[in-house]
Amino acid sequence: MTTASVPRQPQAAPPGPVTPPHASEATRLLCAGTYLDSGYRDRVIEQLHLNEQRIVAPSLGLDAARVLAHALRARRQELLWAGAIIGLWVIGLPLTGGLLGFALVPSLMLAVAPWVRGKSGNPPLYRWLPALLLRWWGRIGFAVFLAATLFLAFGGGDDDSAYGSSYGGSSSYDDGYFGGSYGDSPDVTDLLFPDVGRAGGLVDPLQAWLVIVVLALIAACVAAQRGQFARAVSAELSPQRFPDAAGDPAERAEGPRFQRLKERIRLEQHAPLVMYHEKRPFCGAGAAYETWVLAVELRPDESREQLPLNNRAVLEKIRPLLEQLRLPSEFAGHTVRDRLRWLEIDECVFLPAEGLRRREEAPYHPGAFEEHRARAVEEGAEKRRHFLRIRVGGWEEELVVTVFVRVHTQGRMLMLEIAPHVLLPVREDFKDADRAAHNYRHNNVLGKAVWAMARVPGSAAGSLATLGRGVAYLWKLLTGGFAGALPDGPALSVRELGSMDEGSTFQEMDAYRYLRSVQDRVAHGVLTALAESGYQTGEFVQKIVNISSGGVHVEGGVHGSTFAAGKYATASSGTASQNSQKGSGSNGNG
């Protein structure tokens, strides 16, 4: 079998049909997610558009600039629809003589309920119960209001007034009540709207019909907004058209600020030189498996010839062994689709962002990476660190496994550092965007009307909150001074923000397989380098056996998920301090 040669430059693409980041499935789903989740969209805009002094996090398998483009477009559309809905409420209040105002109380209850419940999947009882009560009181209150409005629209109040007048009682026009005389028993409208009558406002069928018209127009706006989302998912965000980034209307519609930031993001996000924040060095790589450090003494083997051994020599022994993971079994034929065939290997250098005066001063010019790599590969490293980076993008770039490897020889000691990270799959609701759009587009008129009317009660408070967030963002943009702020490392990754809390069993198995394969090849490469340079390997082998048998390198699992692997590994969602205590036995002597 003929194997394609592997380029040695970090910028070069590995062999195999690798999907460009801007066209990956993860990018497409995150773009769709900006239309579905306003909270996610606002955080994307805050990190990439508002805080323009922050260098973007490495975007493994996606294009953060394209996600930002759709986030800005989705927010602009949402603000326009929110303004239209609020306008209908404002016009409808005086037009209906204040009758529409009775729907604002249920709207407020429905808007407050999610805030009371919180974002937890299993909220505590003191949050869950009030949220449930608010939600149902809001629904029932709006249903009663709508029923009473329909009753009045079809002349229910006039019939009662006529009934009262024919028997000598005072009509609603005489005494200011909806029903008959003071001596008659109150009807349904008296119980529902007593204050309006007492204030002198007469609810006649015309006002009730105006309420119905305004509510219908609001429902039409809600339905049109959903239809706009469905059309976007089936057009520019469809799997067929999404790879054509040049034809994406989201990028063409944005202003000069976005165009300037887009160029910076695309310059930084895939560069082998990583500018980082001191507290978040691996931001963008996902959740960390247990990082472990192994140190062994370099004891000469008297039976072998001593050869020079440095960091570069060890890395050059590791790389060919990793490249062999791309080769399928000689008996498997040409149909093998294992993701290890497209394993990516490159080198990266981490530099702190502190000390820069402007974002543009970050050393991304040609030749800067080569210069830093040449100087950092043999350094003991504190702030500047050199790593061999191995990446596997599984599940259409939704499950991304990255292993950072660093080797250092100092004082007749060899230190091996391995920092595995896993990006979990994209959120389930983002992955269901195609299904949601398809179901809405193919639903009948009655189904669309019912869907829209169910969201009318909460539209007033929800639209007001949307406009409030827009005003707050504009105020921060004008007064925050972000354009002149000192550069900072990335605080959050849009890919990590859009990830699930846990993976499936199959994804767990794949993550463990990728990690174990890479780590075994790294250990084998270091062992080969030690042996060929004339050093004893017994201590190194023993420590690797201890780590492998105990499953220390992945014992803690992925933070906040069920991922765990290794003989004694347990799935845990504990804190980082708890995980570090579990893996403390792997540091130093393994």
N, C-alpha and C positions, 0 to 999 in steps of 0.2 A: 504494500500500500504506500502511495506517495503522500507524504505529509508536508503541508505548507510550512515554509520557514517562518519562524516567530520573530517579529521585529524586536529589536532591543531597546528602541527609544520608547519612553513612557507615553508619548503622545500618539503612538501608532496604535491602530486597532488590532485586536487579536483576530486570528483566523475564524471564519465561520460567519453565518448570517446574523450578525448582531444588529438589533433594531436601534436606530439613532435615538438618543434621549428625548428629542422633541416629538417623536412619533410613538413612544412607548405606551403600553396600555396603562401603566401607572400614571403617566402624565395626563392621558385622556380622562381617566376616572377622577383625578384630582381637579381637573378643569370643570368637569360636570359637578363635582362636589361644591364648587363655589356658588352654584345656582341653588343648591339644595339647603345648605347650612349657612345662615348669615353669620353665626359665630365664627366658624372656620374662615369664611371669606374676610371678615374684619381683621382677624389675626394675620392672615396672609398679607393684607394691605398694610397693616401696621408694621410688620417686620420688613417688608421689601419696598414699600412706597413711602411711608411716613418717616421711618428711621433710616433715611438714606445714608447716614454715616456708617451704618453697619455693613460690614462685608458679608456677602451671602455665604451660607453654609454649603459645603460640598453637596452637589445634587447627584446622587448615585442612581443612574437609570432614569432620570427625568430632567425636564427643562423647567426650572422655577420661573423663568421669565414668561413663559407661555401660561403658566398657572396664574401669575399676577395679571396678565392681560385679561383673562376671563374673569378674574375676581373683580377688577375694576369695571368691566363691562356689566357683570351681574349686579354690582352695587348701583351703577348708574340706572339700569332698568328698574331695580327695586325702588330707588328714590323717586323715579318718575311715576310709577304706579302708586306708591304711597302718597305722593302729592295729589294725584287724581282722586284717590279714595278719601283723603282728608277734605279735599275740596267739596266732594259730594256731601259729606257729613256737615260741613259748615254751611253750605247752601241749603241743605235740607232742614236744618233746625228752624230758621225763621220761616221757611216756606211752608212748613207743616204746623206752624203755630206752637212749636216746642214739643210736639208729640213725639218726634224722633228722639228727643233727649232721654226718654225712658229706656231706650235701648243701650245707652252708654253705660249704665250700671252693670248689666250682664257682660258687656264687652270688657269692662275693667276687670271683672272677676275672672274671665277666661284668660286675660293677658297676665294677671298676677299668678295664676295657678302654676304655670311651669317654673316661675321664679321661686315660688315657695317650695315646690317639690325638689328643686336642685337638679344637677346633672348626673347624679349617681344612678346606676342601674337598679340598685336596691336601697332606696332612701329610708332613713329611720322613720318610725311611726309618727313622731312629732312633725315631720315634714309631709309624709305621705297622706295622712288623714286630712289636715287642713286643705291640701291641694285637691284632694278628691272632693271635699265638700264645696270648695270654691268652683271647681269645674262643673259639678252638677247643679249647683245653685245658678250659675251663669246660664247653663243650657236650659234649665227649666224656666228661669226668668225670661229669657228671650223667647222661648216657645209660647209662654203665656202672653207676652206682649204681642207677638205676631198673631196669635189667635184672636186677641181682643181687637187688634187693628183690622183684621179681616171681618170681624163681627160688625165693627163700625162702618167699614167700607160698603158693606151690603145693606146699610140702612137700619141696623139693629137699634141704634139710639133714637132714630126718627120714629120707628114703630112704637117704642115705649112712650115717647113724648105724645104721640097721637093718642095712644091708649089712655094716658093720664089726662089729656085735655078733654077727651070725650066723656069722662066721668066727673068732670068738674074740677080736677086737680090742676095744679100749676105745672105747666110744661117746662121743659129744660130751658126754653128761651125766656121764661119768666123768672125762674128762681136760680138759674146758673148751674143746675145739675144736669147730668146726662139723662136721667130717667124721668119719672113722673113727679107728682107732688110730694111735699114733705110728709104727707100721711101715707104714701105708698111705700112698700118694702123696696130696698135698693136692688137694682139688677146687677148683672155682671160688670158692666162698665163703671157703675158707681163704686164697686169694690176695687177695680183695677186702677182707675184714674180719678180719684176723688179730688186731688189737689188742683188739677187743671180746671175743673169746673168751678171750684171755690175761688180761683184766681181770676175768673171771668173769661177764660179761654174756652171757646165752644168747639168741641170735636165733632165736626160734621163729616159726612162721607167724603167730601172733596179732600179734606186734610188727610184722612185715612188712606185714600187712594194715592195721594202724593207720597206718603210714607212708603207704600208698597212700590211705587215707581223708583224712589231713591234707593231702596234696598235692592231692587232688581238691577239698577245701574251699578251699584257697588259689587253685586255678584258677577255682573258682566266684566267688570275690571279684574276681579279675582280670577275669573275663568280665562280672560285674555292673557293675564300674566303667566298663568300655568301653561297656556297654549304656546306662548313665546318660548318658554323653557323647553317644551316638548319638541318644538320645531328646531331649536338649536341642537338638541341631542341627536335628532334624526338627520341633521344636515352637517354643519361643520364639525360637530363632535361625534359623528358616526365613525365606526371603525374603518369605513371605506375612504372617507374624505379627510380624516384627521391627520394622516401623514403629510398632507399638503400644507405645510406651515405657511408658505407664501400666500396661500389663498384664505387664510384664517381672518375673518373680518374683525375679530377681537383685537388683533395687533395693529391693524390699520386705523382703527377708530380712536385710539388713545392719543393724548397730547404729547408735547415735547418733553415734559418731565418723565413720562413713562419711557419714551424712546431713548432718553439719555440713560435711565436706570437699566433699561433692557440690555444695552450694550455692556454696562458694567457687570451685570449679573452673568451674562453669557461669557464674559471674559474670565470671571472668577470661579464659577460653579464647577467646572471640570478641569481646572488647572491642577497640575501635580504639586504646585506650591500652595499650601493650605495656611491661610491666616486664621488664627484661632483666638478665642478668649481663654484666659488662664483657667477659669472654672469649668469650661465646656470644650476641652480640646478635640473631642471626637464628635462634636455636634454635626448632625446630618448622616452619621453612619448607622444610627439606630440604637437599639437597646444592647447593652454590653453583657456578654457572657463573662464568666469569671476570668479577668485578666491575671495571668500568672507569670512569674519571673523565676527562672531557673539559673542558678550559679554553680559552676563546677571549677575546680582547680585544674590548671593545665599542667599535668604531670608528664614529663617526657617518657616515652616508651623506649627503653634501652635497645630493644631489638629492631628499631626502625630509624631511618635517617630523619633528622630534624629539618623541617622546612619552615619558611616564614609563614605565619598565620595572622591575618588581619581581618577586619570586618568584611571588606570587599571579597576576600577569598572565600569566606564562609557563605556569603550571599550568592556567589557564583556557583557554588555547589548545590544550593537549595533550588535555584531557578530551573535548571533542567529537569529535576525530579518533579517539580510542579507542572511543568509543561507537558510531561508525560501523562498527566491526568486527562488531557484532551483526547488521547488516543483511545478509541474503542477496542474491545477485544477483537483479536484477529479472526475469531470465528463468528462474530456478530453480524458481519456483512456491512452494508452501507445504510441501513435503516435506523441505526442507533440515534436517538434524539436526546441523550443525556445532556443536561445543562453543563456538566463539567467539560464538554467538548468546546464550549465557548468561554471557558474560564479566562479571566483577565488578570494579567500580572503587570504591575508597573511599580515605580518607586515614587515616593512623595516625601516632601520636606515640610514640617510644621514650623511656622514662624508666629510669634506673638504679634497681635495687632497693636498692642500698647506701644506708644512712642511715635506713631505716625501722626503727622499734622493734617494730612488730607488723605481721603480714600484713594485718590489717584496716585499717591506716592507708593502704594503697595507694589512690590517688585514683580510685576507680571510682564515686564518687557522681555524681548527675546534674549536668551542667554542667561537670564537671572536664575532660572531653576538649575541649569547645569552648574553654575557657579556655586550655589548653595549646596547642591548635592555633593559636589566634589569636596567641599569643606566639612559637611555634616556627617558623611558616612563613617568617618573614623572618630568622630567626637564622642565623648562620654555623655554629652547631652544634658542640658537642663531645659532651657527655653526652646532652643532649636533642636529638632529631633528628625532623624531620617528613619523611614520605614520602608520595608518591602510590603506592598499592598496587593493582596489577592482577593478578587471579587468574583462572585457567582450570582448572576441575576436569574433566579428561577421564577416560575409561575408568571411568565410575561412581565418580568421586572417587578413583580409585586412582592416576592420574597427575595430579599437581597442579603447575601451573606458576605461579609467583608472581614478579612483577617489581616491585622497589622503585625508585622514581624520585624523585630529589631535585634541585631546581634552586636555585642561589644566585647572587645578583649582589652583588659587592663590589669596590670599588676599580676600577670600570670594567672588571671581568672577570666573565664568566659561567661558572660551573662546573655541569656536568651529571654527575650520578652515577647510574649504573644498576647495580643489584645483582639479577641474575636467580637464582632458586633453583628447584629441581625436587624434588618428592617422588616417589620411584620407587614402582612398584606394590607391593602387599602381598606378603609372602613366599609362595612357591609352595605350601608345605605348609599354610599357612593357607587358601589358596584351594581346596585339595583337601579341606577339612573336610567339605563336603557329600558328596563322592564317597566318602570314607572311612566316614562314618556310614551312607550308603546301602548300601555293600557289606557292612558288618558286619550291619546289620539284616536284609538279605535273604540272608545266608549260611545254609547249613543247619546243623544241630546239630553234625555232625561237624566242619565247618569252624570253627565257633566254639570247639569243644573243643580242636582242634589249635592255634588261635591263642592260646588262654589257656594251654595247657600249655607252649607254647614260651616263655612269659614267666614261668613259675613259677621256674625256676632263679635268675633275678636278682631275684626279688621280695623276698627277705630283706634283702639289702644295699640295694636301692633304697628299700624302705619305711623302713628304718632311717635312710637319708640324708634322706628326706622329713621324718620326725619330728625329726631333728636340725636341719634348716633351720627348722622351725616353732618349736622351742625357742629357737634363736638369734634369730629375729625377735622373739619375745616378750621375750627378754632385752634386746635393743636398744630395744624400745618402752618397757620399764619403766625402763631406766637411761640412755638416750641423751639425755634432756632436750630432745627435739625440740619439745615443746609450748611451751617458754619460750625457744627459740633465736631469734636475730635473723633477720629475713626475708632470703631469698636469691632470686636470680633462678633460672629453670629451668636444670637441669643436663642433662636429657635429655627427649626427646619420645617418647611412647609410639607415635606414628605413625612416627617415624624408626626406632625400635627394631624395628618390625615390617615394615620395607621390605626389598625384594630388593636384592642387590648390583648388579644390572644390569637394564636393560630390554630389551624385544624390539625388533626392527627397526621395526615399525609404531609402537611407542611412542616410539622415537627420532625418527622422522619427524614425529610429532605434536608432540613437545616442541620440535623445531626450528622447526616452522611457527608454533606459538603465540609463541615467543620472537621470531622474526624479524618477525612481524606487529606485535607490540607495540612492539618497538624501532624499527622503521621509522616507526610513527605518532608515537612520542615525538620522534624526530629531526625529523620533519616539523613537529610542533607548535612546537618550539623555533625552527626555521627561520622559521616564519610569524610568531612573536612578534618575532623580531629584525627581520624585514623591515618589519612593520607599525609598529614603534616607531622606524624610521628609522636602523637600524644596518646596516653592511655584513655580508653573509652568506658571502662568498667563503671566508674562513678556516674557518668552521664547516663548510661543505659539503666542503672539502678533507679535513678531519679525519674527517668521517663516512665519506667515500669510502675513506680509508685504513683505517679500522676495518672497514668492511664487506668490502672486498676481501681483507683479511688474515684475516678470521674471528676477530679477536682476542677479541671479546666472548664467544665460546663455545669458544675454542681448547682450553682445558684439559679440557673435558668435565665430566661430573658425577663428583665424587670417588668413586673406587672402583667405577666402572661403565664400560660401553662407550659411554655417550652421548658423542657429539662431533658438531660441526657446523661448517660454514664451509669455505671453499675449501681452506684449508691445515690444517684441524683434524685431529687424530689422537686416537684413543681411548687413554686412558692411565689407569693406576691408581696414579700416582705420588703422592708426598706433597704436602701443601699448599704446602710451600716450593718444590717443583719447579714446581707449577702457577703460583705467583705469579711465578716467574722467567720462565715462558713468556709471561705476560700483562703483564710490566712495560712493554712498549712501548706499551701502550694508556693508561697513566696520564699525566696531564698533557696532553701534546700529541697523544695518540692515535697 
